[in-house]
Amino acid sequence: MRILVVEDEKDLNSIIVKNLEAEGYIVDSCFDGEDAFLYMTTMEYDAVILDVMIPKMNGFEVLKKIREEKVETPVLFLTARDNVDDIVYGLNHGADDYMVKPFSFDELVARLRVIIRRKPEIRENIYVCGDLTLNVNTRTAQRGDKEISLSPKEYLVLECLIRNKNIVLSRAQIEANIWDMDYDGESNVIDVYIRYLRKKIDDGFEEKLIQTVRGVGYILKEEE
């Protein structure tokens, strides 16, 4: 499962990320509200840990904007703002939980698990695009009656695409979200794995699900 951590204190951000990764989560992180909004509207997360007092756009504003965009990703506020009015405001405006710093990491993980379980599609862990299905629990894919064998990296690229089906993703977005590394603009690693996936997913089928958007990137698109 993928978690986004939004915390402007870099040391704390790093500690939370490392601890979540040790629990088996895939973790992205950022340090301000504008980046948080961009991440949450271009990628799909199982949950977001969001500080309130962050630069450029505070956590309350980020939450308001993503809910206006119909993003229903579970959000847990993790903040030093312990005023009851702030807690009530956050929960009343779309947050799924609210924790006050200092905090117990064990409690944070327990609360994350609770809000993730509330999301129906997470319980099923199956993503669908046309006649293509991806089972996150078993890391298996199937198109129609054809079972598709995927390497670990092929699986990660396909999961990124299907979680964001019908959304154009740049190579940088795909690479950053599956290997947590900066895209240097020169590597063709994403093109290589897209080519592998096309052979396995689209060859032999009239409808081509993986499409190239010239000058931008790739999209996994189902016919309307």
Z-matrix of the N, CA and C atoms (Angstrom, degrees):
N
C 1 1.455
C 2 1.527 1 109.69
N 3 1.320 2 116.67 1 148.74
C 4 1.457 3 121.53 2 -175.00
C 5 1.535 4 110.40 3 -108.95
N 6 1.322 5 114.73 4 130.77
C 7 1.458 6 122.73 5 -179.46
C 8 1.524 7 109.25 6 -118.71
N 9 1.338 8 116.88 7 142.21
C 10 1.455 9 122.10 8 172.03
C 11 1.524 10 108.59 9 -107.71
N 12 1.324 11 116.44 10 128.47
C 13 1.462 12 122.26 11 176.83
C 14 1.523 13 108.45 12 -108.81
N 15 1.334 14 116.66 13 121.88
C 16 1.468 15 121.87 14 178.88
C 17 1.522 16 107.70 15 -116.11
N 18 1.310 17 116.45 16 103.17
C 19 1.469 18 123.13 17 -175.43
C 20 1.516 19 108.29 18 -151.57
N 21 1.357 20 117.03 19 124.50
C 22 1.455 21 119.54 20 -174.52
C 23 1.525 22 113.60 21 -83.84
N 24 1.326 23 118.71 22 -15.70
C 25 1.462 24 120.89 23 173.88
C 26 1.527 25 107.80 24 -79.37
N 27 1.319 26 116.53 25 107.68
C 28 1.465 27 120.97 26 -168.49
C 29 1.520 28 113.17 27 -62.49
N 30 1.335 29 116.94 28 -38.48
C 31 1.462 30 119.11 29 179.67
C 32 1.519 31 110.63 30 -65.05
N 33 1.329 32 116.87 31 -45.33
C 34 1.462 33 120.70 32 179.07
C 35 1.522 34 110.39 33 -65.28
N 36 1.326 35 116.85 34 -41.29
C 37 1.460 36 121.39 35 176.98
C 38 1.525 37 110.17 36 -55.12
N 39 1.337 38 115.67 37 -48.01
C 40 1.460 39 120.96 38 -178.30
C 41 1.528 40 111.67 39 -63.66
N 42 1.337 41 116.95 40 -40.52
C 43 1.472 42 121.16 41 179.93
C 44 1.527 43 110.67 42 -63.89
N 45 1.342 44 116.57 43 -45.49
C 46 1.469 45 120.22 44 179.96
C 47 1.520 46 110.09 45 -62.43
N 48 1.338 47 116.79 46 -44.71
C 49 1.466 48 120.90 47 -179.45
C 50 1.525 49 110.70 48 -60.01
N 51 1.326 50 117.08 49 -48.23
C 52 1.472 51 120.26 50 -177.42
C 53 1.521 52 111.62 51 -63.19
N 54 1.323 53 116.91 52 -39.58
C 55 1.465 54 120.13 53 179.75
C 56 1.521 55 111.66 54 -68.82
N 57 1.322 56 117.24 55 -38.57
C 58 1.465 57 119.84 56 177.60
C 59 1.526 58 110.77 57 -67.35
N 60 1.325 59 116.79 58 -39.95
C 61 1.469 60 119.88 59 177.72
C 62 1.528 61 110.27 60 -62.80
N 63 1.329 62 116.64 61 -36.10
C 64 1.469 63 120.19 62 177.48
C 65 1.525 64 111.47 63 -65.73
N 66 1.342 65 116.71 64 -23.87
C 67 1.463 66 121.72 65 177.36
C 68 1.527 67 111.74 66 -84.80
N 69 1.343 68 116.89 67 -3.26
C 70 1.452 69 120.42 68 176.83
C 71 1.512 70 115.42 69 100.40
N 72 1.336 71 118.01 70 4.93
C 73 1.461 72 121.00 71 178.93
C 74 1.529 73 110.75 72 -84.15
N 75 1.319 74 116.55 73 152.11
C 76 1.461 75 122.55 74 166.12
C 77 1.522 76 105.97 75 -90.44
N 78 1.318 77 117.59 76 128.79
C 79 1.462 78 120.10 77 -169.75
C 80 1.523 79 111.20 78 -127.24
N 81 1.337 80 116.02 79 129.74
C 82 1.455 81 123.04 80 167.45
C 83 1.525 82 107.28 81 -107.48
N 84 1.322 83 116.58 82 157.99
C 85 1.465 84 118.37 83 178.17
C 86 1.515 85 110.25 84 -147.26
N 87 1.333 86 114.86 85 154.87
C 88 1.457 87 121.44 86 173.89
C 89 1.520 88 108.06 87 -151.05
N 90 1.349 89 116.12 88 176.33
C 91 1.458 90 119.62 89 -167.05
C 92 1.528 91 114.51 90 -125.86
N 93 1.322 92 118.62 91 -0.24
C 94 1.463 93 119.93 92 179.03
C 95 1.519 94 110.90 93 -147.13
N 96 1.323 95 115.75 94 167.84
C 97 1.455 96 121.19 95 -173.59
C 98 1.515 97 114.60 96 -69.36
N 99 1.321 98 117.41 97 -34.81
C 100 1.467 99 119.48 98 -179.48
C 101 1.527 100 110.58 99 -65.46
N 102 1.339 101 116.37 100 -44.28
C 103 1.458 102 119.16 101 177.72
C 104 1.527 103 110.77 102 -66.04
N 105 1.323 104 116.41 103 -37.51
C 106 1.468 105 120.10 104 178.79
C 107 1.526 106 110.84 105 -59.55
N 108 1.325 107 116.56 106 -45.28
C 109 1.467 108 120.69 107 178.69
C 110 1.523 109 110.72 108 -62.07
N 111 1.331 110 116.86 109 -41.95
C 112 1.469 111 120.88 110 179.71
C 113 1.527 112 110.63 111 -63.62
N 114 1.314 113 116.89 112 -47.20
C 115 1.469 114 120.45 113 179.21
C 116 1.530 115 110.81 114 -59.18
N 117 1.319 116 116.48 115 -45.45
C 118 1.464 117 120.73 116 -171.93
C 119 1.521 118 112.78 117 -74.46
N 120 1.319 119 117.32 118 -19.95
C 121 1.459 120 120.18 119 179.83
C 122 1.526 121 112.95 120 -100.50
N 123 1.326 122 117.13 121 -7.18
C 124 1.464 123 119.56 122 178.70
C 125 1.525 124 113.03 123 -114.64
N 126 1.328 125 117.63 124 -16.53
C 127 1.457 126 121.93 125 178.31
C 128 1.526 127 109.13 126 -128.92
N 129 1.322 128 114.77 127 156.80
C 130 1.465 129 119.08 128 178.98
C 131 1.521 130 109.66 129 -102.67
N 132 1.329 131 115.44 130 128.53
C 133 1.460 132 121.66 131 179.95
C 134 1.523 133 110.29 132 -119.06
N 135 1.331 134 114.97 133 154.14
C 136 1.448 135 120.57 134 175.95
C 137 1.527 136 110.92 135 -81.27
N 138 1.326 137 116.24 136 -25.74
C 139 1.466 138 121.34 137 175.89
C 140 1.528 139 108.80 138 -167.03
N 141 1.342 140 115.25 139 159.10
C 142 1.463 141 121.58 140 177.77
C 143 1.523 142 108.53 141 -128.74
N 144 1.336 143 116.05 142 131.69
C 145 1.465 144 121.90 143 171.11
C 146 1.519 145 106.10 144 -99.82
N 147 1.319 146 117.45 145 117.49
C 148 1.471 147 122.11 146 -167.90
C 149 1.523 148 111.17 147 -126.68
N 150 1.325 149 116.23 148 122.42
C 151 1.463 150 121.08 149 173.14
C 152 1.526 151 108.57 150 -78.14
N 153 1.321 152 116.96 151 154.97
C 154 1.465 153 120.46 152 178.09
C 155 1.519 154 110.60 153 -86.90
N 156 1.318 155 116.42 154 -46.76
C 157 1.469 156 120.66 155 -173.85
C 158 1.531 157 110.10 156 -91.16
N 159 1.335 158 115.06 157 80.93
C 160 1.458 159 122.09 158 179.36
C 161 1.526 160 109.36 159 -125.14
N 162 1.339 161 118.08 160 154.65
C 163 1.472 162 121.01 161 -176.87
C 164 1.532 163 113.15 162 -68.49
N 165 1.329 164 113.99 163 162.81
C 166 1.466 165 125.57 164 171.27
C 167 1.531 166 113.75 165 71.40
N 168 1.302 167 118.36 166 -42.71
C 169 1.464 168 122.34 167 175.63
C 170 1.525 169 105.86 168 -156.86
N 171 1.354 170 117.56 169 121.08
C 172 1.461 171 116.95 170 -176.18
C 173 1.524 172 111.69 171 -72.32
N 174 1.320 173 115.95 172 167.66
C 175 1.461 174 120.83 173 -174.35
C 176 1.507 175 113.98 174 -59.76
N 177 1.331 176 117.24 175 -37.08
C 178 1.465 177 120.31 176 178.57
C 179 1.533 178 110.28 177 -63.22
N 180 1.344 179 116.15 178 -41.31
C 181 1.463 180 120.12 179 179.41
C 182 1.529 181 111.14 180 -66.87
N 183 1.336 182 116.58 181 -39.80
C 184 1.463 183 120.46 182 177.33
C 185 1.522 184 110.34 183 -60.22
N 186 1.324 185 116.34 184 -46.78
C 187 1.461 186 120.79 185 -180.00
C 188 1.521 187 111.04 186 -60.00
N 189 1.328 188 116.56 187 -45.26
C 190 1.469 189 120.67 188 -179.87
C 191 1.528 190 110.57 189 -59.61
N 192 1.343 191 116.64 190 -44.44
C 193 1.465 192 120.17 191 -176.73
C 194 1.527 193 112.21 192 -68.36
N 195 1.336 194 117.23 193 -41.12
C 196 1.471 195 117.12 194 -178.27
C 197 1.526 196 111.12 195 -70.18
N 198 1.323 197 117.19 196 -33.33
C 199 1.465 198 118.87 197 177.41
C 200 1.528 199 110.39 198 -68.86
N 201 1.332 200 117.14 199 -33.79
C 202 1.467 201 120.21 200 174.69
C 203 1.520 202 111.02 201 -64.58
N 204 1.342 203 116.64 202 -29.85
C 205 1.467 204 121.82 203 177.96
C 206 1.533 205 112.09 204 -85.29
N 207 1.339 206 116.29 205 7.98
C 208 1.477 207 122.69 206 178.26
C 209 1.529 208 112.30 207 66.70
N 210 1.337 209 117.13 208 25.53
C 211 1.458 210 121.19 209 173.64
C 212 1.525 211 107.70 210 -84.30
N 213 1.314 212 116.84 211 116.18
C 214 1.466 213 121.30 212 -174.31
C 215 1.523 214 112.62 213 -104.10
N 216 1.316 215 117.80 214 16.84
C 217 1.458 216 121.42 215 178.37
C 218 1.530 217 110.50 216 -55.69
N 219 1.334 218 118.44 217 132.19
C 220 1.469 219 119.92 218 177.67
C 221 1.534 220 111.42 219 -59.46
N 222 1.322 221 116.32 220 135.50
C 223 1.467 222 122.36 221 -178.31
C 224 1.521 223 109.66 222 -122.89
N 225 1.317 224 115.95 223 129.34
C 226 1.454 225 122.44 224 174.60
C 227 1.523 226 108.14 225 -115.32
N 228 1.327 227 116.91 226 116.77
C 229 1.462 228 119.99 227 175.61
C 230 1.521 229 109.17 228 -76.13
N 231 1.332 230 116.22 229 132.79
C 232 1.461 231 122.85 230 174.57
C 233 1.518 232 106.30 231 -128.45
N 234 1.334 233 116.98 232 106.11
C 235 1.452 234 120.26 233 -166.94
C 236 1.524 235 111.68 234 -151.62
N 237 1.331 236 115.17 235 159.70
C 238 1.464 237 120.61 236 174.82
C 239 1.522 238 111.61 237 -82.35
N 240 1.308 239 117.34 238 -8.92
C 241 1.472 240 120.57 239 -178.87
C 242 1.529 241 108.70 240 -76.96
N 243 1.331 242 114.75 241 102.67
C 244 1.462 243 120.66 242 -173.78
C 245 1.522 244 113.66 243 -105.32
N 246 1.334 245 116.10 244 9.83
C 247 1.460 246 119.77 245 177.60
C 248 1.524 247 110.15 246 -65.25
N 249 1.319 248 116.69 247 135.44
C 250 1.464 249 120.76 248 -178.39
C 251 1.521 250 111.10 249 -58.18
N 252 1.333 251 116.72 250 -37.83
C 253 1.470 252 119.89 251 179.62
C 254 1.527 253 111.00 252 -61.78
N 255 1.353 254 116.89 253 -38.75
C 256 1.465 255 120.19 254 177.94
C 257 1.525 256 111.24 255 -65.54
N 258 1.336 257 115.59 256 -42.35
C 259 1.464 258 119.83 257 -179.66
C 260 1.528 259 110.32 258 -62.12
N 261 1.334 260 115.24 259 -46.81
C 262 1.466 261 119.76 260 179.94
C 263 1.523 262 110.61 261 -63.74
N 264 1.340 263 116.67 262 -41.51
C 265 1.464 264 120.44 263 179.93
C 266 1.524 265 110.45 264 -60.66
N 267 1.341 266 116.54 265 -47.75
C 268 1.454 267 119.87 266 -178.88
C 269 1.512 268 112.71 267 -60.67
N 270 1.326 269 116.92 268 -45.39
C 271 1.465 270 120.72 269 -178.96
C 272 1.527 271 111.59 270 -68.61
N 273 1.318 272 116.44 271 -35.20
C 274 1.469 273 119.48 272 -179.22
C 275 1.520 274 112.81 273 -74.79
N 276 1.316 275 117.08 274 -17.21
C 277 1.463 276 120.14 275 -176.80
C 278 1.530 277 112.81 276 -109.49
N 279 1.322 278 116.78 277 23.69
C 280 1.453 279 118.85 278 168.03
C 281 1.506 280 117.06 279 114.59
N 282 1.350 281 118.52 280 -2.74
C 283 1.464 282 119.64 281 176.65
C 284 1.528 283 109.17 282 -74.69
N 285 1.328 284 115.43 283 149.06
C 286 1.458 285 120.81 284 179.05
C 287 1.521 286 112.00 285 -93.65
N 288 1.329 287 116.97 286 -20.27
C 289 1.460 288 120.99 287 177.75
C 290 1.517 289 108.31 288 -163.25
N 291 1.339 290 115.88 289 165.77
C 292 1.465 291 121.16 290 -175.86
C 293 1.518 292 107.80 291 -146.69
N 294 1.329 293 117.23 292 120.01
C 295 1.464 294 122.47 293 177.43
C 296 1.522 295 109.69 294 -120.48
N 297 1.332 296 114.73 295 145.80
C 298 1.458 297 120.68 296 -177.61
C 299 1.528 298 109.68 297 -107.92
N 300 1.325 299 116.35 298 136.21
C 301 1.458 300 122.36 299 174.28
C 302 1.530 301 109.68 300 -76.83
N 303 1.341 302 118.61 301 148.51
C 304 1.467 303 128.69 302 -7.14
C 305 1.531 304 110.41 303 -67.22
N 306 1.343 305 116.20 304 157.97
C 307 1.455 306 119.55 305 -172.21
C 308 1.522 307 110.99 306 -140.02
N 309 1.300 308 115.34 307 161.76
C 310 1.461 309 121.90 308 174.02
C 311 1.522 310 108.51 309 -92.68
N 312 1.335 311 117.19 310 128.62
C 313 1.459 312 119.13 311 179.92
C 314 1.519 313 111.35 312 -64.52
N 315 1.329 314 117.43 313 -37.06
C 316 1.468 315 120.28 314 178.04
C 317 1.520 316 110.80 315 -60.01
N 318 1.327 317 116.26 316 -40.04
C 319 1.462 318 119.55 317 178.35
C 320 1.528 319 110.28 318 -68.07
N 321 1.326 320 117.54 319 -39.22
C 322 1.460 321 121.25 320 178.44
C 323 1.525 322 110.62 321 -58.81
N 324 1.331 323 117.18 322 -46.77
C 325 1.465 324 121.00 323 -179.62
C 326 1.523 325 110.47 324 -64.02
N 327 1.332 326 116.92 325 -41.32
C 328 1.461 327 120.56 326 179.52
C 329 1.523 328 111.00 327 -62.07
N 330 1.322 329 116.73 328 -42.43
C 331 1.465 330 120.36 329 179.38
C 332 1.532 331 111.24 330 -67.86
N 333 1.340 332 116.28 331 -37.64
C 334 1.464 333 119.71 332 175.85
C 335 1.526 334 110.94 333 -58.19
N 336 1.320 335 115.75 334 -46.18
C 337 1.460 336 119.69 335 -178.92
C 338 1.526 337 111.07 336 -60.25
N 339 1.319 338 117.05 337 -37.54
C 340 1.463 339 120.50 338 -179.56
C 341 1.522 340 110.92 339 -65.54
N 342 1.350 341 117.38 340 -48.32
C 343 1.466 342 118.04 341 -176.62
C 344 1.521 343 111.72 342 -70.62
N 345 1.355 344 117.39 343 -29.64
C 346 1.461 345 119.51 344 177.33
C 347 1.525 346 110.45 345 -67.88
N 348 1.326 347 117.10 346 -38.16
C 349 1.470 348 120.21 347 -179.73
C 350 1.517 349 112.27 348 -64.64
N 351 1.325 350 117.27 349 -22.35
C 352 1.467 351 120.31 350 -179.15
C 353 1.525 352 112.50 351 -73.56
N 354 1.328 353 117.19 352 -15.70
C 355 1.466 354 121.49 353 -176.37
C 356 1.520 355 108.69 354 -86.98
N 357 1.342 356 120.07 355 114.11
C 358 1.466 357 121.75 356 -172.31
C 359 1.518 358 114.64 357 -55.25
N 360 1.334 359 118.22 358 -43.99
C 361 1.457 360 119.09 359 -175.68
C 362 1.514 361 112.23 360 -67.77
N 363 1.325 362 116.77 361 -22.73
C 364 1.455 363 119.51 362 178.43
C 365 1.524 364 110.35 363 -71.92
N 366 1.319 365 117.70 364 -34.30
C 367 1.460 366 120.02 365 178.22
C 368 1.518 367 110.48 366 -63.27
N 369 1.327 368 116.60 367 -35.79
C 370 1.458 369 120.05 368 -178.25
C 371 1.527 370 111.21 369 -82.30
N 372 1.337 371 115.68 370 -36.22
C 373 1.462 372 120.94 371 -179.41
C 374 1.525 373 113.24 372 57.63
N 375 1.316 374 117.00 373 33.70
C 376 1.462 375 121.23 374 177.54
C 377 1.531 376 108.82 375 -125.50
N 378 1.325 377 115.32 376 127.14
C 379 1.461 378 121.08 377 177.58
C 380 1.528 379 108.72 378 -109.54
N 381 1.333 380 115.19 379 143.29
C 382 1.461 381 120.49 380 -175.22
C 383 1.526 382 109.52 381 -130.20
N 384 1.325 383 115.45 382 136.93
C 385 1.465 384 121.85 383 172.03
C 386 1.522 385 106.84 384 -140.31
N 387 1.329 386 116.80 385 106.40
C 388 1.458 387 120.08 386 -174.62
C 389 1.513 388 109.77 387 61.86
N 390 1.344 389 117.18 388 -125.27
C 391 1.463 390 120.71 389 178.24
C 392 1.529 391 111.86 390 -98.68
N 393 1.339 392 116.23 391 14.95
C 394 1.456 393 121.78 392 176.54
C 395 1.522 394 109.39 393 -99.24
N 396 1.335 395 116.85 394 131.30
C 397 1.460 396 121.20 395 176.12
C 398 1.529 397 109.03 396 -125.55
N 399 1.337 398 115.06 397 145.68
C 400 1.454 399 121.64 398 177.16
C 401 1.518 400 107.98 399 -129.01
N 402 1.327 401 116.13 400 121.74
C 403 1.459 402 122.00 401 179.42
C 404 1.529 403 108.03 402 -98.35
N 405 1.339 404 115.68 403 112.84
C 406 1.459 405 120.52 404 -176.44
C 407 1.524 406 111.27 405 -70.78
N 408 1.321 407 117.14 406 -32.44
C 409 1.466 408 120.04 407 -179.39
C 410 1.524 409 111.76 408 -64.26
N 411 1.332 410 116.10 409 -44.63
C 412 1.468 411 120.66 410 -175.87
C 413 1.521 412 113.08 411 -99.73
N 414 1.366 413 115.58 412 -6.70
C 415 1.468 414 121.40 413 -177.54
C 416 1.528 415 111.16 414 55.50
N 417 1.316 416 115.52 415 42.93
C 418 1.465 417 120.92 416 179.22
C 419 1.523 418 109.36 417 -120.13
N 420 1.328 419 114.58 418 151.44
C 421 1.465 420 121.08 419 -179.94
C 422 1.518 421 109.31 420 -126.47
N 423 1.327 422 114.68 421 152.48
C 424 1.460 423 120.29 422 177.43
C 425 1.514 424 108.54 423 -148.53
N 426 1.342 425 115.12 424 137.49
C 427 1.462 426 119.67 425 173.55
C 428 1.519 427 107.89 426 -121.88
N 429 1.328 428 115.15 427 115.73
C 430 1.452 429 119.38 428 -173.48
C 431 1.520 430 108.96 429 60.44
N 432 1.322 431 116.70 430 -125.47
C 433 1.468 432 121.25 431 177.63
C 434 1.527 433 112.62 432 -93.40
N 435 1.323 434 116.40 433 1.78
C 436 1.462 435 120.49 434 -174.72
C 437 1.528 436 110.95 435 -94.64
N 438 1.330 437 116.74 436 120.23
C 439 1.450 438 121.34 437 174.08
C 440 1.525 439 109.06 438 -81.50
N 441 1.326 440 115.61 439 137.42
C 442 1.461 441 121.03 440 -174.22
C 443 1.519 442 109.73 441 -114.93
N 444 1.320 443 115.95 442 122.75
C 445 1.464 444 121.45 443 177.07
C 446 1.529 445 109.05 444 -87.60
N 447 1.331 446 116.62 445 127.50
C 448 1.462 447 121.42 446 -176.35
C 449 1.522 448 110.59 447 -122.02
N 450 1.329 449 115.78 448 140.65
C 451 1.455 450 120.06 449 169.69
C 452 1.534 451 107.89 450 -74.40
N 453 1.328 452 119.07 451 163.79
C 454 1.468 453 120.45 452 -179.83
C 455 1.527 454 113.47 453 -54.76
N 456 1.326 455 118.43 454 -42.53
C 457 1.462 456 120.23 455 -178.70
C 458 1.527 457 111.68 456 -74.62
N 459 1.318 458 117.17 457 -35.32
C 460 1.467 459 119.34 458 174.46
C 461 1.521 460 110.03 459 -61.00
N 462 1.323 461 115.65 460 -41.68
C 463 1.463 462 119.52 461 178.76
C 464 1.531 463 110.87 462 -60.13
N 465 1.336 464 117.32 463 -45.35
C 466 1.456 465 120.64 464 -177.73
C 467 1.525 466 111.79 465 -62.25
N 468 1.335 467 116.13 466 -41.78
C 469 1.472 468 119.10 467 178.48
C 470 1.523 469 110.18 468 -64.57
N 471 1.337 470 117.20 469 -44.17
C 472 1.459 471 120.09 470 -179.26
C 473 1.520 472 111.13 471 -65.73
N 474 1.321 473 117.49 472 -39.87
C 475 1.468 474 119.39 473 178.33
C 476 1.522 475 110.85 474 -61.64
N 477 1.328 476 116.72 475 -42.28
C 478 1.463 477 120.64 476 177.93
C 479 1.527 478 110.59 477 -60.03
N 480 1.332 479 117.15 478 -43.42
C 481 1.466 480 120.99 479 -178.91
C 482 1.523 481 111.84 480 -67.58
N 483 1.334 482 116.79 481 -43.69
C 484 1.467 483 118.73 482 -173.46
C 485 1.522 484 111.40 483 -76.72
N 486 1.329 485 117.20 484 -29.00
C 487 1.465 486 119.53 485 174.09
C 488 1.527 487 110.26 486 -64.57
N 489 1.319 488 116.33 487 -24.68
C 490 1.467 489 121.57 488 -177.45
C 491 1.526 490 110.78 489 -120.39
N 492 1.340 491 116.47 490 36.89
C 493 1.459 492 120.15 491 -176.21
C 494 1.521 493 110.40 492 -57.37
N 495 1.325 494 113.99 493 145.81
C 496 1.467 495 122.91 494 -178.87
C 497 1.527 496 112.82 495 68.18
N 498 1.344 497 116.77 496 13.66
C 499 1.466 498 121.79 497 175.30
C 500 1.523 499 107.98 498 -119.66
N 501 1.319 500 117.49 499 130.66
C 502 1.464 501 120.98 500 178.45
C 503 1.529 502 108.70 501 -75.34
N 504 1.332 503 115.87 502 126.94
C 505 1.458 504 121.88 503 178.01
C 506 1.522 505 109.55 504 -115.06
N 507 1.318 506 116.33 505 135.00
C 508 1.463 507 119.57 506 175.16
C 509 1.520 508 109.41 507 -75.95
N 510 1.305 509 116.30 508 163.19
C 511 1.459 510 120.36 509 175.96
C 512 1.524 511 109.93 510 -59.06
N 513 1.339 512 115.97 511 -39.23
C 514 1.467 513 119.71 512 -179.56
C 515 1.524 514 111.16 513 -62.52
N 516 1.337 515 117.36 514 -41.67
C 517 1.457 516 120.16 515 179.53
C 518 1.527 517 111.26 516 -64.19
N 519 1.314 518 116.40 517 -43.58
C 520 1.465 519 119.80 518 -179.66
C 521 1.522 520 110.21 519 -63.70
N 522 1.331 521 116.27 520 -48.66
C 523 1.458 522 119.51 521 -176.37
C 524 1.524 523 111.36 522 -65.29
N 525 1.332 524 117.24 523 -42.36
C 526 1.462 525 120.14 524 -178.45
C 527 1.515 526 112.01 525 -64.80
N 528 1.321 527 116.28 526 -31.54
C 529 1.461 528 119.03 527 -174.81
C 530 1.518 529 114.37 528 -91.78
N 531 1.320 530 117.72 529 -6.34
C 532 1.465 531 117.19 530 176.16
C 533 1.515 532 112.98 531 -114.06
N 534 1.341 533 116.90 532 -21.66
C 535 1.455 534 118.76 533 177.91
C 536 1.517 535 112.71 534 -122.62
N 537 1.347 536 116.95 535 1.88
C 538 1.457 537 121.27 536 179.04
C 539 1.531 538 111.89 537 50.74
N 540 1.325 539 114.89 538 46.87
C 541 1.459 540 119.39 539 179.95
C 542 1.524 541 109.52 540 -133.86
N 543 1.322 542 115.31 541 155.51
C 544 1.463 543 119.41 542 179.55
C 545 1.516 544 109.85 543 -76.39
N 546 1.314 545 116.21 544 136.75
C 547 1.461 546 122.20 545 178.84
C 548 1.519 547 108.43 546 -86.18
N 549 1.320 548 117.39 547 125.48
C 550 1.464 549 119.76 548 -175.22
C 551 1.520 550 113.37 549 -91.69
N 552 1.338 551 116.25 550 1.29
C 553 1.456 552 119.41 551 177.24
C 554 1.513 553 114.06 552 82.49
N 555 1.337 554 117.93 553 -5.19
C 556 1.449 555 120.80 554 -176.79
C 557 1.528 556 112.68 555 -115.85
N 558 1.314 557 117.40 556 -27.98
C 559 1.458 558 120.86 557 -177.57
C 560 1.524 559 110.81 558 -65.72
N 561 1.336 560 115.49 559 140.48
C 562 1.472 561 119.68 560 178.21
C 563 1.525 562 111.16 561 -108.13
N 564 1.348 563 116.25 562 19.70
C 565 1.462 564 119.80 563 -174.50
C 566 1.525 565 111.84 564 -60.30
N 567 1.335 566 118.04 565 -38.38
C 568 1.464 567 120.18 566 179.89
C 569 1.524 568 110.16 567 -66.86
N 570 1.322 569 117.70 568 -41.60
C 571 1.470 570 121.00 569 177.91
C 572 1.524 571 110.98 570 -58.90
N 573 1.325 572 115.86 571 -38.80
C 574 1.465 573 120.10 572 -179.82
C 575 1.521 574 110.77 573 -63.40
N 576 1.325 575 116.69 574 -46.73
C 577 1.468 576 119.04 575 -177.66
C 578 1.525 577 112.31 576 -73.04
N 579 1.317 578 117.17 577 -30.39
C 580 1.466 579 119.81 578 173.11
C 581 1.523 580 109.67 579 -62.72
N 582 1.324 581 116.53 580 -40.57
C 583 1.466 582 120.50 581 178.62
C 584 1.534 583 110.70 582 -63.07
N 585 1.333 584 116.78 583 -42.95
C 586 1.457 585 120.05 584 176.72
C 587 1.524 586 111.21 585 -60.47
N 588 1.344 587 115.87 586 -44.87
C 589 1.466 588 120.01 587 -177.70
C 590 1.523 589 111.83 588 -65.62
N 591 1.315 590 117.58 589 -37.87
C 592 1.468 591 120.53 590 179.15
C 593 1.525 592 111.07 591 -60.23
N 594 1.332 593 115.34 592 -41.00
C 595 1.461 594 118.70 593 179.55
C 596 1.523 595 111.17 594 -62.84
N 597 1.320 596 116.37 595 -37.08
C 598 1.458 597 120.44 596 -176.22
C 599 1.532 598 112.97 597 -83.90
N 600 1.322 599 116.62 598 -32.80
C 601 1.463 600 119.98 599 -171.88
C 602 1.523 601 112.98 600 -100.41
N 603 1.332 602 117.26 601 -39.67
C 604 1.469 603 119.95 602 -172.30
C 605 1.529 604 114.85 603 -101.68
N 606 1.335 605 117.54 604 -27.04
C 607 1.467 606 118.80 605 -179.30
C 608 1.527 607 110.62 606 -60.81
N 609 1.322 608 115.29 607 129.16
C 610 1.460 609 120.34 608 -179.49
C 611 1.508 610 114.56 609 90.13
N 612 1.332 611 117.18 610 -2.04
C 613 1.464 612 121.06 611 178.60
C 614 1.526 613 109.35 612 -116.48
N 615 1.325 614 115.67 613 138.99
C 616 1.468 615 119.96 614 -179.74
C 617 1.520 616 110.94 615 -66.09
N 618 1.342 617 117.23 616 -43.02
C 619 1.463 618 120.87 617 179.81
C 620 1.525 619 109.51 618 -84.45
N 621 1.314 620 115.94 619 122.80
C 622 1.456 621 120.99 620 179.22
C 623 1.529 622 108.25 621 -96.19
N 624 1.322 623 116.06 622 114.65
C 625 1.462 624 120.55 623 -175.52
C 626 1.524 625 112.50 624 -80.53
N 627 1.330 626 116.99 625 -38.35
C 628 1.468 627 120.21 626 -178.67
C 629 1.525 628 108.90 627 -88.23
N 630 1.318 629 115.64 628 115.76
C 631 1.467 630 119.81 629 -176.06
C 632 1.522 631 110.42 630 -121.47
N 633 1.322 632 114.84 631 147.55
C 634 1.460 633 121.63 632 176.57
C 635 1.522 634 109.97 633 -94.34
N 636 1.311 635 116.15 634 131.77
C 637 1.464 636 121.05 635 171.80
C 638 1.522 637 105.88 636 -106.69
N 639 1.310 638 115.16 637 104.42
C 640 1.461 639 121.28 638 -169.51
C 641 1.532 640 111.19 639 -56.34
N 642 1.321 641 115.36 640 130.92
C 643 1.451 642 121.39 641 178.55
C 644 1.513 643 114.63 642 81.03
N 645 1.339 644 116.63 643 -3.10
C 646 1.465 645 119.27 644 -177.79
C 647 1.524 646 110.94 645 -122.71
N 648 1.339 647 116.81 646 -62.16
C 649 1.459 648 119.15 647 -177.41
C 650 1.505 649 111.54 648 167.47
N 651 1.337 650 116.49 649 -132.16
C 652 1.468 651 121.87 650 -174.47
C 653 1.515 652 111.12 651 -133.64
N 654 1.338 653 114.01 652 157.76
C 655 1.456 654 120.75 653 178.01
C 656 1.530 655 108.52 654 -143.65
N 657 1.305 656 116.33 655 137.71
C 658 1.471 657 121.54 656 170.24
C 659 1.523 658 105.33 657 -96.72
N 660 1.342 659 115.43 658 109.35
C 661 1.465 660 119.46 659 -168.21
C 662 1.517 661 111.07 660 -125.21
N 663 1.341 662 115.31 661 131.38
C 664 1.457 663 120.13 662 175.40
C 665 1.522 664 109.41 663 -101.69
N 666 1.310 665 117.01 664 148.30
C 667 1.458 666 121.12 665 179.18
C 668 1.511 667 110.30 666 -66.52
N 669 1.326 668 116.12 667 142.02
C 670 1.465 669 120.15 668 -179.77
C 671 1.525 670 109.78 669 -79.75
